[in-house]
Amino acid sequence: MSGRPGAPSYNPRMAQSFDICIRGAGVVGRTLALLLARERLHVALVASPGPASPATSDVRAYALNAASRQLLESLRSWPDSQHATPVAHMQVAGDQDGEVHFDATAQGVPALAWIVDVPALEARLAEAVRFQPQVEVVQAPVAAPLTVVCEGRASRTREEFGAEFDLAPYPHHAIATRLACEKPHGQVARQWFAPDGSILAFLPLDGEGGSAVAVVWSVAPQQAIDLLALDPETFAQRLQAASQGALGALRTTSDRVAWPLQQARARHWCGALPSAAPASWVLAGDAAHNVHPLTGQGLNLGLGDAQVLARVLAGRDTWRSVSDLRLLRRYERERKTALLPMGLATDGLQQLFARPEGPWQQLRNWGMKGFERSGPLKDWMARQAMGTH
């Protein structure tokens, strides 16, 4: 069916009129559809119908950097201030006395990042898509010269197209939930590395004066099972202890969800499809790569994919099809290059803090102290994370 009110039912015979079919209508898929529509490309956006009333609330919140904000604002899809909380400070505490602090004022920027409520962002993107005549929302894939796979880390289409996915599981599961806190968050994103290798993050929500946070707690699989089995009050008490009482008494305000963590990357991000007419496929977002959430860069990387793919396709010669593999490989090379340093840094930090032995604790806390005093290195890392490099 069409995604626009009052539009006629989708006719399969129209399939060949599409330039691009995007499989997956999450944040990355919708953003890409809007970017391609600006280039006068006719896009089919595949959005599988979900349940009328989800069994659990959506607790997702992501840290978006300045580059992602600029991109979404250009599409008139940036959420309002209640759903996009600016991070003025970031505090990272090691498992001994090592600490790292980042400050927006010291960096000369209005915010280090914005903690964005994903359901609110998806609603804004869906509204923009609804009023974009170049995008048709469909409920099943259609034939097109180019198919873009944006289905997330568990993509079935990636497997269907034969794209090999090199996956390295981490010995942790992530637990996500929402909290109401006794004290206001003060626009501070907080992170604690514990001696047992667990990592806890509190991300500020509900605007500048809010006292709610989104939680991402990376713990061992059995610990995740045990924590999910606790009643809400006891679970909140565990979080209060793990956060060293930084925000006072805590109360859960949402369901708890958990998933296994992994580092992964597809070996090839594009390829040809067997069809009568020339057709190709390409991967973007979590369908192409996964990183540990400890640096909060997953969605920024996916939005970067969308922006670069749209730019490469828009800059093609007039005679060149969007299915041309030389174009798609150009996108693949550029994004793999951009992903490499962030993937290495994220994986390296996870591996460093996963070692509970005393010498490793001393080494990493010594390293945190040195990094805090490093000046240019610290500023460079901040610019990389903020997307202002």
Secondary structure as UniProt FT lines:
FT   TURN            5..6
FT   HELIX           12..17
FT   STRAND          20..23
FT   HELIX           27..38
FT   TURN            39..40
FT   STRAND          43..46
FT   STRAND          61..64
FT   HELIX           66..74
FT   TURN            75..76
FT   HELIX           81..83
FT   STRAND          84..87
FT   STRAND          89..93
FT   STRAND          99..103
FT   HELIX           104..107
FT   STRAND          113..117
FT   HELIX           118..130
FT   TURN            133..134
FT   STRAND          135..138
FT   STRAND          146..149
FT   TURN            153..154
FT   HELIX           156..160
FT   TURN            161..162
FT   STRAND          165..181
FT   TURN            186..187
FT   STRAND          188..193
FT   TURN            195..196
FT   STRAND          199..205
FT   TURN            208..209
FT   STRAND          212..219
FT   HELIX           221..229
FT   HELIX           232..242
FT   TURN            243..247
FT   STRAND          250..252
FT   STRAND          257..266
FT   STRAND          270..272
FT   STRAND          280..283
FT   HELIX           285..287
FT   STRAND          289..290
FT   HELIX           293..295
FT   HELIX           298..314
FT   TURN            318..319
FT   TURN            322..323
FT   HELIX           325..353
FT   HELIX           358..372
FT   HELIX           376..386
//
